[in-house]
Amino acid sequence: MGLLYVFPVSTDETDFVVLNDESITLKTYGLPYIFWLYAFCSIAVVAFMFAAVRAPVLKLVSLGDGTDAILGYSLLGFIALIPLVILSFFFYEKRIIKTPHTMTLEYRLFGLKVFSETFKTNSFYIESYLTSPNVARMKGTEESLGFQNKGYFMLWMEIKEGKKILVDRHSRRADLDKLNTLLSLRS
C-alpha cells in the first residue's frame, strides 16, 4: 500500500510517529486532498444515479413478485453502499507497531481495527521490483530519460519461521531505507 498510503520516514512527523519506551508506532498518511475532489464528484454522480433509478425501481418492487422486490431492494442497497465504499478509501489506515522482539501490522477502517497480525521479527531487507522490460533505458537516449520505468521497492521482514512478510512498498528506495531505520530504533 506504500504507493498510495505512505508511512512517515522521520521521528519529526509527530502526528504519525509515536515513540514509547518499549515501542514505536507508525501510521500511514491519508490520501492527498485532490482525491477528495474525485470522491465528491463520484458521490455526486452516484447520487444523481440513485435519484434517477429510485422511482422506477420502487414501482417495479410494488408491482412485481418477491423476486422483483429482492432484486429492486438489492439494487438500491448496492447504489447506496457505493459512497460508503468510496469514503472507506479515505479512512483506511495501516499501522506498524514495533517492539524489540515483535512487530504488529494493523489495518484500520474508519478508526476501527479490522485486522491485525503480530510477528516475531528477525531482519528487514529491501528488494527492487520491476515487471516490464525497461525499453526507455535500453534505448539510452536523452529524450527517453524521463520515461524510464523504475518499478518500485519492497520492504520485507524475515520472520523466525523462515517466511517473509511484506511490510511496505514505495517508489523511492531512500524512503524505505529511512523507514527501515525507524523500525530498527526498537530492535
MIPA-831655 format. One record per residue (C-alpha): residue in one letter; residue number from 1; x, y, z. Coordinates in pm, 1 decimal, padded with zeros to 6 digits. Layout:
REM MIPA-831655
<type->a seq->NUM xx->X yy->Y zz->Z>
...
This chain:
REM MIPA-831655
<type->m seq->1 xx->00000.0 yy->00000.0 zz->00000.0>
<type->g seq->2 xx->00300.4 yy->00223.9 zz->00021.2>
<type->l seq->3 xx->00247.4 yy->00351.6 zz->-00329.3>
<type->l seq->4 xx->-00076.4 yy->00516.8 zz->-00217.6>
<type->y seq->5 xx->-00071.7 yy->00518.4 zz->00163.5>
<type->v seq->6 xx->00271.6 yy->00643.9 zz->00268.7>
<type->f seq->7 xx->00441.1 yy->00581.6 zz->00604.3>
<type->p seq->8 xx->00640.9 yy->00856.9 zz->00776.9>
<type->v seq->9 xx->01018.0 yy->00841.6 zz->00744.0>
<type->s seq->10 xx->01129.5 yy->01060.8 zz->01033.7>
<type->t seq->11 xx->01058.8 yy->01096.0 zz->01404.4>
<type->d seq->12 xx->00989.0 yy->01465.1 zz->01339.6>
<type->e seq->13 xx->00648.0 yy->01374.0 zz->01194.3>
<type->t seq->14 xx->00488.3 yy->01362.4 zz->01539.7>
<type->d seq->15 xx->00128.8 yy->01316.6 zz->01419.2>
<type->f seq->16 xx->00218.6 yy->00986.8 zz->01254.3>
<type->v seq->17 xx->00505.7 yy->00858.3 zz->01470.0>
<type->v seq->18 xx->00453.7 yy->00769.0 zz->01837.4>
<type->l seq->19 xx->00767.2 yy->00678.8 zz->02032.5>
<type->n seq->20 xx->00728.4 yy->00499.7 zz->02366.7>
<type->d seq->21 xx->00990.4 yy->00342.2 zz->02591.4>
<type->e seq->22 xx->00915.8 yy->-00004.5 zz->02455.6>
<type->s seq->23 xx->00762.9 yy->00055.7 zz->02111.3>
<type->i seq->24 xx->00733.0 yy->00275.8 zz->01807.6>
<type->t seq->25 xx->00402.2 yy->00317.3 zz->01625.2>
<type->l seq->26 xx->00390.8 yy->00436.2 zz->01264.2>
<type->k seq->27 xx->00063.2 yy->00543.2 zz->01099.7>
<type->t seq->28 xx->00008.7 yy->00593.5 zz->00727.7>
<type->y seq->29 xx->-00076.8 yy->00930.9 zz->00582.8>
<type->g seq->30 xx->-00419.7 yy->00985.1 zz->00431.0>
<type->l seq->31 xx->-00483.1 yy->01038.9 zz->00063.6>
<type->p seq->32 xx->-00392.4 yy->01377.1 zz->-00090.6>
<type->y seq->33 xx->-00660.5 yy->01646.7 zz->-00098.8>
<type->i seq->34 xx->-00714.3 yy->01617.8 zz->-00474.5>
<type->f seq->35 xx->-00863.6 yy->01273.9 zz->-00412.6>
<type->w seq->36 xx->-01136.6 yy->01437.7 zz->-00201.8>
<type->l seq->37 xx->-01243.4 yy->01625.2 zz->-00515.6>
<type->y seq->38 xx->-01254.9 yy->01294.9 zz->-00704.8>
<type->a seq->39 xx->-01461.2 yy->01141.6 zz->-00423.7>
<type->f seq->40 xx->-01704.4 yy->01433.1 zz->-00419.1>
<type->c seq->41 xx->-01756.0 yy->01408.2 zz->-00796.8>
<type->s seq->42 xx->-01801.6 yy->01030.5 zz->-00779.0>
<type->i seq->43 xx->-02050.4 yy->01053.8 zz->-00493.9>
<type->a seq->44 xx->-02241.9 yy->01327.5 zz->-00681.5>
<type->v seq->45 xx->-02269.6 yy->01101.5 zz->-00987.7>
<type->v seq->46 xx->-02390.8 yy->00813.6 zz->-00768.9>
<type->a seq->47 xx->-02644.7 yy->01043.7 zz->-00600.4>
<type->f seq->48 xx->-02784.1 yy->01152.1 zz->-00938.3>
<type->m seq->49 xx->-02794.2 yy->00788.4 zz->-01048.0>
<type->f seq->50 xx->-02976.5 yy->00690.5 zz->-00728.0>
<type->a seq->51 xx->-03229.6 yy->00971.8 zz->-00775.8>
<type->a seq->52 xx->-03288.9 yy->00866.1 zz->-01137.0>
<type->v seq->53 xx->-03349.5 yy->00496.1 zz->-01070.3>
<type->r seq->54 xx->-03521.4 yy->00511.7 zz->-00729.8>
<type->a seq->55 xx->-03876.1 yy->00579.6 zz->-00852.3>
<type->p seq->56 xx->-03880.5 yy->00317.8 zz->-01133.7>
<type->v seq->57 xx->-03724.4 yy->00053.1 zz->-00910.4>
<type->l seq->58 xx->-03971.6 yy->00119.5 zz->-00628.6>
<type->k seq->59 xx->-04257.5 yy->00095.1 zz->-00879.0>
<type->l seq->60 xx->-04117.6 yy->-00238.4 zz->-01001.4>
<type->v seq->61 xx->-04096.2 yy->-00357.1 zz->-00640.6>
<type->s seq->62 xx->-04459.1 yy->-00265.5 zz->-00570.2>
<type->l seq->63 xx->-04594.2 yy->-00424.0 zz->-00892.5>
<type->g seq->64 xx->-04374.9 yy->-00733.2 zz->-00912.7>
<type->d seq->65 xx->-04346.5 yy->-01052.1 zz->-00713.9>
<type->g seq->66 xx->-04100.0 yy->-01140.8 zz->-00437.4>
<type->t seq->67 xx->-03809.0 yy->-01188.5 zz->-00676.5>
<type->d seq->68 xx->-03856.5 yy->-00840.4 zz->-00821.5>
<type->a seq->69 xx->-03869.7 yy->-00695.9 zz->-00468.8>
<type->i seq->70 xx->-03544.1 yy->-00868.7 zz->-00373.5>
<type->l seq->71 xx->-03371.5 yy->-00751.2 zz->-00691.1>
<type->g seq->72 xx->-03506.1 yy->-00395.9 zz->-00657.4>
<type->y seq->73 xx->-03405.5 yy->-00353.8 zz->-00294.5>
<type->s seq->74 xx->-03067.5 yy->-00516.7 zz->-00364.7>
<type->l seq->75 xx->-03002.6 yy->-00267.7 zz->-00645.2>
<type->l seq->76 xx->-03099.0 yy->00029.8 zz->-00428.5>
<type->g seq->77 xx->-02888.6 yy->-00102.5 zz->-00140.4>
<type->f seq->78 xx->-02590.5 yy->-00153.8 zz->-00369.6>
<type->i seq->79 xx->-02614.6 yy->00200.1 zz->-00505.6>
<type->a seq->80 xx->-02648.2 yy->00336.4 zz->-00151.9>
<type->l seq->81 xx->-02333.5 yy->00147.6 zz->-00041.0>
<type->i seq->82 xx->-02112.6 yy->00291.3 zz->-00317.1>
<type->p seq->83 xx->-02047.1 yy->00622.8 zz->-00129.7>
<type->l seq->84 xx->-01953.3 yy->00424.4 zz->00181.8>
<type->v seq->85 xx->-01700.7 yy->00222.1 zz->-00016.5>
<type->i seq->86 xx->-01557.9 yy->00539.3 zz->-00172.5>
<type->l seq->87 xx->-01523.0 yy->00702.7 zz->00169.9>
<type->s seq->88 xx->-01358.9 yy->00391.2 zz->00313.0>
<type->f seq->89 xx->-01054.4 yy->00460.2 zz->00092.9>
<type->f seq->90 xx->-01014.0 yy->00793.4 zz->00274.7>
<type->f seq->91 xx->-01045.8 yy->00646.3 zz->00622.3>
<type->y seq->92 xx->-00818.0 yy->00345.4 zz->00569.9>
<type->e seq->93 xx->-00508.8 yy->00339.1 zz->00786.8>
<type->k seq->94 xx->-00226.3 yy->00091.4 zz->00827.4>
<type->r seq->95 xx->-00019.4 yy->00091.5 zz->01146.2>
<type->i seq->96 xx->00312.2 yy->-00067.3 zz->01228.9>
<type->i seq->97 xx->00375.7 yy->-00123.2 zz->01599.5>
<type->k seq->98 xx->00735.7 yy->-00232.7 zz->01656.8>
<type->t seq->99 xx->00862.6 yy->-00360.2 zz->01990.0>
<type->p seq->100 xx->01210.5 yy->-00507.2 zz->02047.3>
<type->h seq->101 xx->01111.4 yy->-00863.0 zz->01953.6>
<type->t seq->102 xx->00775.8 yy->-00835.3 zz->01773.1>
<type->m seq->103 xx->00609.7 yy->-00628.9 zz->01506.4>
<type->t seq->104 xx->00234.0 yy->-00585.9 zz->01467.0>
<type->l seq->105 xx->00068.7 yy->-00483.0 zz->01141.6>
<type->e seq->106 xx->-00276.3 yy->-00329.5 zz->01199.9>
<type->y seq->107 xx->-00529.3 yy->-00244.4 zz->00934.2>
<type->r seq->108 xx->-00796.1 yy->00007.6 zz->01034.1>
<type->l seq->109 xx->-01109.3 yy->00132.2 zz->00860.1>
<type->f seq->110 xx->-01294.2 yy->00437.2 zz->00994.3>
<type->g seq->111 xx->-01067.3 yy->00420.5 zz->01301.0>
<type->l seq->112 xx->-01174.8 yy->00065.5 zz->01391.7>
<type->k seq->113 xx->-00925.1 yy->-00219.9 zz->01383.8>
<type->v seq->114 xx->-01031.1 yy->-00461.0 zz->01109.7>
<type->f seq->115 xx->-00735.1 yy->-00695.7 zz->01105.8>
<type->s seq->116 xx->-00411.8 yy->-00735.9 zz->01298.1>
<type->e seq->117 xx->-00107.4 yy->-00962.3 zz->01261.1>
<type->t seq->118 xx->00180.1 yy->-00999.4 zz->01507.0>
<type->f seq->119 xx->00514.1 yy->-01145.0 zz->01406.0>
<type->k seq->120 xx->00842.4 yy->-01217.6 zz->01579.8>
<type->t seq->121 xx->01089.5 yy->-01008.3 zz->01387.6>
<type->n seq->122 xx->01419.0 yy->-01131.3 zz->01257.6>
<type->s seq->123 xx->01553.1 yy->-00886.4 zz->00999.8>
<type->f seq->124 xx->01444.8 yy->-00645.6 zz->00726.3>
<type->y seq->125 xx->01565.0 yy->-00611.1 zz->00370.2>
<type->i seq->126 xx->01468.4 yy->-00408.1 zz->00064.2>
<type->e seq->127 xx->01409.7 yy->-00561.5 zz->-00275.9>
<type->s seq->128 xx->01359.4 yy->-00395.6 zz->-00614.7>
<type->y seq->129 xx->01061.5 yy->-00499.6 zz->-00826.0>
<type->l seq->130 xx->01023.9 yy->-00432.3 zz->-01198.2>
<type->t seq->131 xx->00776.6 yy->-00637.2 zz->-01402.5>
<type->s seq->132 xx->00805.2 yy->-00491.7 zz->-01750.1>
<type->p seq->133 xx->01106.4 yy->-00451.0 zz->-01977.2>
<type->n seq->134 xx->01262.7 yy->-00108.2 zz->-01945.3>
<type->v seq->135 xx->01256.1 yy->-00010.2 zz->-02314.0>
<type->a seq->136 xx->01343.1 yy->00355.0 zz->-02249.0>
<type->r seq->137 xx->01655.9 yy->00254.8 zz->-02057.8>
<type->m seq->138 xx->01753.6 yy->00006.7 zz->-02331.4>
<type->k seq->139 xx->01737.4 yy->00283.9 zz->-02593.5>
<type->g seq->140 xx->01954.9 yy->00503.0 zz->-02373.1>
<type->t seq->141 xx->01869.6 yy->00829.9 zz->-02547.6>
<type->e seq->142 xx->01844.3 yy->01166.3 zz->-02376.0>
<type->e seq->143 xx->01479.2 yy->01207.9 zz->-02485.1>
<type->s seq->144 xx->01367.6 yy->00881.7 zz->-02322.4>
<type->l seq->145 xx->01531.6 yy->00953.2 zz->-01986.4>
<type->g seq->146 xx->01206.0 yy->01071.5 zz->-01825.2>
<type->f seq->147 xx->01015.0 yy->00767.4 zz->-01948.2>
<type->q seq->148 xx->01232.5 yy->00504.6 zz->-01784.1>
<type->n seq->149 xx->01034.6 yy->00256.0 zz->-01577.9>
<type->k seq->150 xx->01193.5 yy->00246.0 zz->-01236.7>
<type->g seq->151 xx->00949.1 yy->-00000.7 zz->-01083.7>
<type->y seq->152 xx->00913.2 yy->00010.5 zz->-00708.2>
<type->f seq->153 xx->01082.8 yy->-00120.4 zz->-00397.4>
<type->m seq->154 xx->00950.1 yy->-00352.1 zz->-00127.5>
<type->l seq->155 xx->01048.8 yy->-00369.4 zz->00238.3>
<type->w seq->156 xx->01036.9 yy->-00730.9 zz->00352.5>
<type->m seq->157 xx->01059.5 yy->-00866.9 zz->00704.4>
<type->e seq->158 xx->01203.7 yy->-01210.9 zz->00761.8>
<type->i seq->159 xx->01028.0 yy->-01386.8 zz->01046.5>
<type->k seq->160 xx->01166.7 yy->-01670.1 zz->01255.7>
<type->e seq->161 xx->00959.5 yy->-01935.8 zz->01080.7>
<type->g seq->162 xx->01161.2 yy->-01881.9 zz->00762.2>
<type->k seq->163 xx->00888.4 yy->-01687.1 zz->00584.9>
<type->k seq->164 xx->00895.8 yy->-01330.1 zz->00464.8>
<type->i seq->165 xx->00624.1 yy->-01068.5 zz->00517.1>
<type->l seq->166 xx->00573.5 yy->-00757.8 zz->00302.6>
<type->v seq->167 xx->00586.4 yy->-00456.3 zz->00533.6>
<type->d seq->168 xx->00561.0 yy->-00173.7 zz->00279.6>
<type->r seq->169 xx->00641.2 yy->-00078.2 zz->-00076.3>
<type->h seq->170 xx->00739.1 yy->00255.7 zz->-00220.6>
<type->s seq->171 xx->00856.7 yy->00410.2 zz->-00545.1>
<type->r seq->172 xx->01164.0 yy->00557.5 zz->-00369.4>
<type->r seq->173 xx->01425.7 yy->00334.8 zz->-00212.8>
<type->a seq->174 xx->01551.8 yy->00618.6 zz->00009.0>
<type->d seq->175 xx->01214.6 yy->00638.8 zz->00186.0>
<type->l seq->176 xx->01217.1 yy->00265.6 zz->00254.7>
<type->d seq->177 xx->01573.2 yy->00294.3 zz->00388.6>
<type->k seq->178 xx->01453.4 yy->00564.2 zz->00630.0>
<type->l seq->179 xx->01150.2 yy->00352.4 zz->00727.2>
<type->n seq->180 xx->01384.0 yy->00060.9 zz->00792.6>
<type->t seq->181 xx->01596.5 yy->00288.0 zz->01012.8>
<type->l seq->182 xx->01285.8 yy->00396.5 zz->01205.5>
<type->l seq->183 xx->01183.9 yy->00036.3 zz->01264.0>
<type->s seq->184 xx->01530.9 yy->-00052.3 zz->01385.9>
<type->l seq->185 xx->01504.8 yy->00209.5 zz->01663.3>
<type->r seq->186 xx->01317.4 yy->-00051.2 zz->01871.4>
<type->s seq->187 xx->01517.7 yy->-00362.8 zz->01786.8>
